[in-house]
Amino acid sequence: MLTISFTPFPNLETERLLLRRVVPADVKEIFALRSNPETMKYIPRPLLKTDEDALEHVAMIDSKIDTNEGINWAITLKDNPRLIGIIGHYRIKPEHFRAEIGYMLLPDYHGKGIISEAAKEALRYGFQVMKLHSIEAVIDPENKASAKVLEKNGFVKEAHFKENEYYDGRFWDSVVYSLLNTQHSN
């Protein structure tokens, strides 16, 4: 079985980005991400309504890191420490050497290759440091931008589940993408 530890917290760096720990000082940006209907339209989760909700979200992220159940990084530009998005590995299954990757970005930064760049580094960390065998992503089939990010990073579409999730009075489809360590260009 896989043994994972996020202590000390692993800050990551790419050409343009710093990926660092999400901290309570990021509450306004977390609120902006998770209360924005545009950002959340493909994510079947409730919108945050208050800064307190955002602080609870930060606390949940911290709890997952502290118990080695998941990891989230704040995505920041190298020349600005302000959080512009988050990326992380969730639903880690140590017994299967598998995790799920997820990400979101403030709309002002869409279309600039930021998520692709952050994903490349998060995948490197997942495969080289965490020693994962496979990483999956579960997305809304209407989220073409996310599909593009995944395909650019080598993911393969494995399944399309029809109306497999119920949220907010309707059923949602989901698409599963997967990437094996052996297919990843480390």
N, C-alpha and C positions, 0 to 999 in steps of 0.2 A: 504494500500500500504506500502511496505517496505521502511524504511528510513535507508540509509547507509551513514556512514562517515568514511573516511580514515585519519582523523586528530584527534590526532597525528598519524603518520604513524606507523602501527603495525609491528615491527620486530618480527620474529618467530624463534624458535629454535627447533631442533630435536637432536637425539643422536650424529650425525656427522656433522650437517649442521646449518648454520645461514642463514636465509632468511631476507634480508634487502632491503632498497630502492635502486633502480638503480640510479646512480649519473653520472654526466658528466665525472668523472674520469674513468668510466667503458667503455669509448668510444672504446678503442682498442678491448676489449673482445666482446662488442656488434657487432662491425664490424666483428670480427672473426666468431661469430655465424651466422650472417645474410648475410655474403658474401660467406660462404662456401657451395658449391653445395651439399656436402654430408649431411650437417645439414638441408638444405632447400629443399631437393629432394621431400619431401612429403608435402611441404607447397607451395601452388600456389600463391606466392608473389615474386616480383622482388628481386634479390640479391642486397645488398648494394654495391655501387661502391667506395665510399670515406668515410673518417672519418666524413666529414660534413653530409653525409647521416646518419651515426650512431648517431651523435649529434642530428639530427632532430628526429630520432627514440626515443632517450632518452627524448627529449622535448615532444613528443607525449605521451609517457608513463606518464610523469609528469602531463601533461594536464588532462589526464583521471583520475589520482589519485586526483588532485586538484578539479575536478568537480564531484568526486564520481561516475564516469561512468565505472571505471574499476581499477584493481589493479594488478601490477606486482611486484614480488620480484626478486632481484638478488639472485641466489643460490650460496653460498660460503661454503667452508669447514671451520669448526671451527678454524682450525690452520692456515688458509690462507684467507685473506680478498678478494682475487681475484675472480671476477665473473667467474663462470664456466657454468652458465646456467641461464635461467629465467623461472618463473612459475607465473601464475596469473589467475584471474577471469576476463573474458571479456563479452561483450554483455550482461551486467546485465539488466535484465527486472524486475524492482522493482514491477511492477503491477502484475507479475506472480511469484514473489519470486524465480526467476530462474537466473542462470548465466552459462556461458561456461568456462571450464577450458582449459588452453593451457600451453604448456611447450616446452622447447628445451634445449639441453645440448651439450657442446663441445664434439666432437667425442672421445677425449682422456679419457673421463669419462663415456662413454657408458658401459653398462654391469656390473655396480658396485652397482646397486640398488639405485642410487642417486635420480632419478626422482620418483621412487616409494615412497621413504622416504619423499621427498619434497611434493609430491602429498598428501600423508596421512595428513601432517600438513596443507596444503592449504585447503583440504576438511574439516578438523576439524574447521578451521577458517571460512570457508564458511557456514557451518551448525550451529556451536555454536555461533559465533560472528555476522556474517552477517544475520543469521536467514533465510537462503535460504531454500526453500522446496525441490528444485531439482537442480542438477548440470549436465550439459551435456558436452560431448566432441565430436567434429567432426574431424574425421581423414581420411586419405587416406587408403583404404582397403589393400594396399600393406605394410603399416607400421605395421608390426607384433609386433615389440617391443613396440609401443605405445598401441596397443590392449592388450598386456600382462600386461602393467602397469595398464591400466584401469580395466581389469578383476581382477587383484590382489587386487585392491582397491574397489572391489564390484560392479563396473559398469556392466550394462547389455546392450548388443547390441539391439537397438530398430529398426534401419532402415538401409538399404543400398540403396542409391540413385544412379542410373545409369546416368553417364554423366551429372550431374546437375550443374557443374561449368565449365566455359570456361576460360582458361588462357594459354597464351603463344602458341597459335595456335592449342590447342587441348582441348577436353572435359575431365573432371576429374570426377571420382566417389567419393562419400563421404559416410562414415559410421557414424551413430550417436549412441553414447553410452549415457546412462543416469543413474543417481543414485539419489534415493530419500533420504531425511533426515531420514525417518523411516527405511530405509534399511542400513543406514550407521552405522558402529560400532564406535560410538564416543569414 
